[in-house]
Every structure is written in C-alpha cells, then in structure tokens.
Amino acid sequence: MKSARSLLALPAVLAACASGRFQPAGDDIEDPVDAAPAVDTGTTDADPAPSDAPSPDAPPSAAAGLLLSEIAVAPNASEMIELYNPTAAPVALRDYYLTDVPTYFRLPAAGHTVETSDFIARFPAGATIPAGGVVTVALDTAASFTAAAGVAPTYSVASATMELVAGSAPTLTNTGEPVVLFFWDGTSDRVVDVDVMIVGAPTAANALVNKSGVAIDGPDADAAATPYATDAMTIAAQAAAPASGLSTKRVGRESAATETQTGGNGVLGQDETSEQTQTTWDAGTYSALTPGSVPAALLN
C-alpha cells in the first residue's frame, strides 16, 4: 500500500538512471500532493510533426505491440505489473520504464518532483521480452513475491533488478492508481506512452494528469521545448480495485475500435489515454494472480 507523499527533486539528466539514487523513507497513507511539480514552459519547436504523424521520439515500431497485461495492488508482497509481447519478435526493454507517477511525462525536465512512495523504474541493461512472452515485475523483493505468488518474478524493484530512478520503497495504492509503461531515450524532450492503465478507482490525488500541450526541454543539445500532443483523457477508472491476492487482467488487445490510433503521444501516434479499458480489461470480475502466464483471453 502507498506511503504518505513527500516530494523529491529529480535531476535533469537521467540517461544513466543509476539505481538507488533516492533513499528517503515513507509511511503508508496516500495523501494529496501539496506542491505542484515544476513545468518547463519554453518555446515549441519550429516545425512540429503533423498531428497524425508518429512522435519524433518514438521507439522502434515493434514496441507498438507491447501491452500491460496484468496488475495486482495488494497485498504488498504480491504487487506486480506484467507486460505481454504479442508480436513475433523479441523487444529490447532497456529504454522502457514502469511508473505510477501521474506526472511521469515530466521526467526529461529539470525540477521534476516525485513522491517518495511512488516510483519510476527502468528496465536493466540487456533486458528483453520474448516474442509471445511476458515479463513480471514485482514491487516487493523477489523472495517475498515468490513466497506469496508461488512463482518467481522476472524482475523486482525492491531487489534492485529494476533500476529505481525515483522513489523509495515504492508500493501500489490498494484502492487504485494509474500504471504506465513508457519509453524514453534519455535525451529527447518527451517520453513516449507505450501503454496506460488506470487500476481500480484512484482518489483525486492519484488521478492521471493531462499532459496536453505541456512543453518540455529535455537534456538534448538544443534549448527548444517540445509540447506534448493532445491527450483524449477518456480512459476510464475501474469500478473497484482487485482485492488482496487478486489481479486485474487484460482481456482484449488494442485496436482502432478500442483506441485512437493517430495524433497522440504514443508509439506511432496512438493515444494511450483513449483506450476503452472497460472493454479491453476485466470489468471487476477479478481472479487469482497468474504471474509468468499470458492471460487466457489474449491467446484466443
């Protein structure tokens, strides 16, 4: 369960993303943020890409297929986030990040603030997700997760096999919060959304933040800021979070019928904040964790 919110300054350049850089302690209650994160309000690039063009910061197109597939928020030992690769090729994960920070998109900017109980975690060097396979990321130690779930995770934040870019002893909020998989090359002005899910029914303090038009100047060579495209922000919260020992699972893949495919901040211009998760994820009929396995509905 999430700890009380206190804010940490995040350095401007995080290309190395050294593990264990932030070590403050926290307690176990989720409270509203009492200081708004800093925003870089510089000018926009002279020639922005057309609204239906892929982001210039986009990762390899194969990553358009990567999906969040299963998430558990309680108890602490069972907290997990699982990724699924439905494509026919493995995908290198080094420049991919998992987070529950609502303002994750400010990662490239100087002065970004992150609460101690939240996390931004980067995949380690050499990490890959196989074709048709899954990767399980535990928030607790690998030993604790294995004891609770009966299966060892692929990576663990607490065991430092994921690089903790920001946060301290992070956990997921039991009542729910956004979980985001994103890509950042370490220098570009913007991150790229790969998949977004709002688990459970977050409080206002945990709501996904609208990044539409926010201009960021990252650690690249120029001094020009680049604005994010407009987010639809129509992604829905769930009626309730999965109870202790249960998880929420993806039951359908993204498509033109369930998500806007152009003009957004995702890979190839997809708008991850438009996904109809009430259709592509289970609707409150939660079941036991299945770490290491592709949710059955995705195999059909």
C-alpha positions as CSV (number, residue, x, y, z in Angstrom):
1,M,0.0,0.0,0.0
2,K,1.2,3.5,-0.8
3,S,3.0,5.6,1.7
4,A,2.5,9.3,2.7
5,R,3.5,11.7,0.0
6,S,6.6,13.8,0.3
7,L,8.4,15.3,-2.7
8,L,11.8,14.5,-4.1
9,A,13.7,16.6,-6.7
10,L,14.6,14.6,-9.8
11,P,17.8,15.7,-11.6
12,A,17.5,16.9,-15.2
13,V,19.7,14.4,-16.9
14,L,18.8,10.8,-16.2
15,A,20.3,8.9,-19.1
16,A,22.4,6.8,-16.7
17,C,19.4,6.3,-14.4
18,A,21.5,5.0,-11.5
19,S,19.7,2.6,-9.2
20,G,19.1,3.5,-5.6
21,R,19.7,7.3,-6.1
22,F,16.7,8.2,-3.8
23,Q,16.5,6.7,-0.4
24,P,14.0,8.7,1.8
25,A,11.6,6.8,4.0
26,G,7.8,6.9,3.9
27,D,4.8,5.7,5.8
28,D,1.6,4.0,4.5
29,I,-1.2,6.6,3.6
30,E,-1.9,8.2,0.3
31,D,-2.4,12.0,0.7
32,P,-2.9,14.8,-1.9
33,V,0.2,16.4,-3.3
34,D,0.9,19.7,-1.5
35,A,3.2,21.2,-4.1
36,A,2.7,21.1,-7.9
37,P,5.6,19.8,-10.0
38,A,7.7,22.3,-11.9
39,V,6.9,22.7,-15.6
40,D,9.3,23.8,-18.2
41,T,7.4,26.4,-20.3
42,G,9.9,27.1,-23.0
43,T,9.1,27.7,-26.7
44,T,8.0,25.0,-29.0
45,D,10.0,23.5,-31.9
46,A,9.8,25.5,-35.1
47,D,8.5,22.5,-37.2
48,P,6.3,20.3,-35.0
49,A,5.2,17.0,-36.6
50,P,1.7,16.9,-38.1
51,S,-0.9,15.7,-35.6
52,D,-1.3,12.3,-37.3
53,A,2.5,11.7,-37.6
54,P,4.5,9.3,-35.3
55,S,6.3,11.1,-32.5
56,P,9.9,12.0,-33.4
57,D,10.9,10.5,-30.1
58,A,9.1,7.2,-30.9
59,P,10.8,3.9,-30.1
60,P,11.1,1.1,-32.6
61,S,7.7,0.4,-34.1
62,A,7.7,-3.2,-32.7
63,A,7.1,-1.6,-29.3
64,A,3.6,-0.6,-30.5
65,G,2.6,-4.1,-29.7
66,L,3.8,-4.2,-26.1
67,L,0.9,-4.3,-23.6
68,L,0.4,-4.1,-19.8
69,S,-1.4,-7.4,-19.3
70,E,-1.8,-8.0,-15.5
71,I,-1.6,-5.8,-12.4
72,A,-2.0,-6.7,-8.7
73,V,-2.1,-4.0,-6.0
74,A,-2.4,-6.0,-2.7
75,P,-1.0,-7.3,-0.5
76,N,2.4,-5.7,-0.7
77,A,4.2,-9.0,-1.3
78,S,2.0,-9.8,-4.3
79,E,2.1,-6.4,-6.0
80,M,3.1,-6.9,-9.6
81,I,3.0,-5.4,-13.1
82,E,3.2,-7.7,-16.1
83,L,4.0,-7.0,-19.7
84,Y,3.0,-9.0,-22.7
85,N,4.6,-9.0,-26.1
86,P,2.1,-10.2,-28.7
87,T,4.5,-9.6,-31.6
88,A,6.6,-12.1,-33.5
89,A,9.9,-10.7,-32.4
90,P,11.6,-10.0,-29.0
91,V,11.8,-6.4,-27.9
92,A,14.8,-4.9,-26.0
93,L,13.5,-3.2,-22.9
94,R,16.4,-1.1,-21.7
95,D,14.8,2.3,-22.5
96,Y,11.4,1.3,-21.2
97,Y,10.1,2.4,-17.8
98,L,7.2,1.5,-15.5
99,T,5.7,4.1,-13.2
100,D,2.7,5.0,-11.0
101,V,3.7,8.7,-11.0
102,P,0.8,10.8,-12.6
103,T,3.4,13.4,-13.8
104,Y,5.8,10.8,-15.3
105,F,5.8,12.7,-18.6
106,R,8.0,15.4,-16.9
107,L,10.9,13.0,-16.5
108,P,13.1,14.7,-19.1
109,A,12.7,18.2,-17.5
110,A,14.8,19.8,-14.7
111,G,12.9,20.3,-11.4
112,H,10.5,17.4,-11.7
113,T,9.3,16.2,-8.4
114,V,8.3,12.7,-7.4
115,E,6.7,11.5,-4.2
116,T,8.8,9.1,-2.1
117,S,6.1,6.3,-2.2
118,D,5.8,6.5,-6.0
119,F,8.2,5.0,-8.4
120,I,9.8,5.4,-11.8
121,A,11.6,2.2,-12.6
122,R,13.8,1.4,-15.7
123,F,14.5,-2.0,-17.1
124,P,18.1,-3.1,-16.7
125,A,20.7,-3.4,-19.4
126,G,20.2,-6.4,-21.6
127,A,16.5,-6.9,-20.6
128,T,14.3,-8.2,-23.3
129,I,10.7,-9.5,-23.6
130,P,10.4,-12.6,-25.9
131,A,8.0,-12.9,-28.8
132,G,4.7,-14.0,-27.4
133,G,6.1,-13.9,-23.9
134,V,5.5,-12.0,-20.6
135,V,7.8,-10.2,-18.1
136,T,6.7,-10.0,-14.5
137,V,7.9,-7.1,-12.4
138,A,7.4,-7.4,-8.6
139,L,7.4,-4.3,-6.4
140,D,8.5,-6.2,-3.3
141,T,11.6,-8.4,-3.1
142,A,11.8,-11.3,-5.4
143,A,11.8,-13.6,-2.4
144,S,8.7,-12.1,-0.9
145,F,6.9,-12.2,-4.2
146,T,7.9,-15.8,-4.8
147,A,6.6,-16.8,-1.4
148,A,3.3,-15.0,-1.9
149,A,2.6,-15.9,-5.5
150,G,4.4,-19.2,-5.9
151,V,6.3,-18.0,-9.0
152,A,9.5,-16.0,-9.2
153,P,9.2,-12.6,-10.9
154,T,11.3,-11.7,-13.9
155,Y,12.4,-8.5,-12.2
156,S,12.0,-6.9,-8.7
157,V,12.0,-3.2,-7.8
158,A,12.9,-3.9,-4.1
159,S,15.6,-6.4,-5.1
160,A,17.1,-3.8,-7.4
161,T,16.9,-5.9,-10.6
162,M,14.8,-3.0,-11.9
163,E,16.6,0.4,-11.7
164,L,14.8,2.7,-9.3
165,V,15.1,6.1,-11.0
166,A,12.8,7.8,-8.4
167,G,11.0,6.8,-5.3
168,S,11.9,5.0,-2.0
169,A,10.4,1.6,-1.1
170,P,7.6,2.1,-3.5
171,T,4.3,0.3,-3.5
172,L,1.0,0.4,-5.4
173,T,-2.1,2.1,-3.8
174,N,-4.6,-0.6,-2.8
175,T,-7.6,1.5,-4.0
176,G,-6.0,2.0,-7.3
177,E,-3.9,4.4,-9.4
178,P,-2.5,4.9,-12.9
179,V,0.2,2.4,-14.1
180,V,2.1,3.5,-17.2
181,L,4.7,1.8,-19.4
182,F,6.6,4.4,-21.3
183,F,9.8,4.8,-23.5
184,W,12.5,7.5,-23.1
185,D,15.8,7.5,-24.9
186,G,17.5,9.6,-22.2
187,T,17.8,12.8,-24.2
188,S,14.6,13.7,-26.0
189,D,12.2,16.4,-24.8
190,R,9.3,14.0,-24.4
191,V,8.7,10.4,-23.3
192,V,6.5,8.1,-25.4
193,D,3.5,6.4,-24.0
194,V,3.5,2.6,-24.7
195,D,0.5,1.6,-22.5
196,V,-1.6,3.2,-19.8
197,M,-4.0,1.6,-17.4
198,I,-6.0,3.1,-14.5
199,V,-6.3,0.3,-11.9
200,G,-9.2,0.5,-9.5
201,A,-10.8,3.8,-8.5
202,P,-8.0,6.3,-7.7
203,T,-8.5,9.3,-5.5
204,A,-8.2,12.8,-7.0
205,A,-4.6,12.9,-5.6
206,N,-3.7,9.8,-7.7
207,A,-5.5,10.8,-10.9
208,L,-3.7,10.6,-14.3
209,V,-2.5,14.1,-15.2
210,N,-3.4,15.6,-18.5
211,K,-0.1,16.4,-20.4
212,S,-1.8,18.1,-23.4
213,G,0.3,20.9,-24.7
214,V,2.8,20.8,-21.8
215,A,6.2,21.9,-23.3
216,I,9.4,20.2,-22.0
217,D,13.0,20.9,-22.8
218,G,14.9,17.7,-22.1
219,P,18.7,17.2,-21.9
220,D,19.2,17.2,-25.6
221,A,21.6,19.6,-27.3
222,D,19.1,22.4,-28.2
223,A,17.3,24.8,-25.8
224,A,13.9,24.4,-27.5
225,A,11.0,22.9,-25.7
226,T,8.6,20.4,-27.4
227,P,4.9,20.3,-26.5
228,Y,3.0,17.1,-26.0
229,A,0.1,16.4,-28.3
230,T,-3.4,16.5,-27.0
231,D,-4.4,13.6,-24.8
232,A,-8.0,12.4,-25.1
233,M,-8.1,11.6,-21.4
234,T,-11.2,9.4,-21.9
235,I,-9.5,6.3,-20.3
236,A,-11.8,5.1,-17.5
237,A,-11.1,4.0,-14.0
238,Q,-12.4,0.7,-12.9
239,A,-15.4,0.4,-10.6
240,A,-13.2,-1.1,-7.8
241,A,-9.6,-2.3,-7.4
242,P,-8.8,-6.1,-7.3
243,A,-8.9,-7.4,-3.7
244,S,-5.9,-8.7,-1.9
245,G,-4.5,-11.7,-3.7
246,L,-6.3,-11.0,-6.9
247,S,-5.3,-9.1,-10.1
248,T,-6.8,-7.2,-12.9
249,K,-6.1,-8.7,-16.3
250,R,-6.2,-7.6,-19.9
251,V,-8.9,-9.4,-21.9
252,G,-8.6,-7.7,-25.3
253,R,-5.9,-6.2,-27.4
254,E,-5.7,-2.6,-28.6
255,S,-7.3,-1.8,-32.0
256,A,-8.8,1.0,-33.9
257,A,-12.1,0.1,-32.3
258,T,-10.8,0.5,-28.8
259,E,-8.1,3.2,-29.0
260,T,-7.4,6.3,-31.1
261,Q,-4.5,5.4,-33.5
262,T,-3.3,8.8,-34.6
263,G,-2.4,12.2,-33.2
264,G,-1.5,11.0,-29.7
265,N,1.6,10.7,-27.5
266,G,2.1,7.0,-28.0
267,V,4.1,4.8,-30.3
268,L,3.2,5.6,-34.0
269,G,0.9,8.3,-32.7
270,Q,-1.5,6.2,-30.7
271,D,-3.4,7.9,-27.9
272,E,-3.0,5.6,-24.9
273,T,-5.3,7.8,-22.8
274,S,-8.2,6.9,-25.2
275,E,-8.2,3.2,-24.6
276,Q,-11.6,1.8,-23.8
277,T,-10.3,-0.3,-20.9
278,Q,-13.8,-1.2,-19.8
279,T,-13.7,-3.4,-22.9
280,T,-10.0,-4.4,-23.1
281,W,-9.6,-5.2,-19.3
282,D,-11.8,-7.3,-17.0
283,A,-14.7,-5.4,-15.5
284,G,-14.4,-6.2,-11.8
285,T,-14.6,-10.0,-12.1
286,Y,-11.1,-10.3,-10.7
287,S,-9.3,-13.6,-10.3
288,A,-6.1,-15.0,-8.7
289,L,-2.7,-13.9,-10.0
290,T,-1.2,-15.7,-12.9
291,P,2.4,-14.5,-13.0
292,G,4.5,-15.8,-15.8
293,S,1.5,-16.7,-18.0
294,V,-0.3,-14.8,-20.7
295,P,-3.9,-14.0,-19.7
296,A,-6.0,-16.7,-21.3
297,A,-8.3,-14.2,-23.1
298,L,-5.3,-12.8,-25.1
299,L,-4.5,-16.2,-26.5
300,N,-7.8,-16.5,-28.4
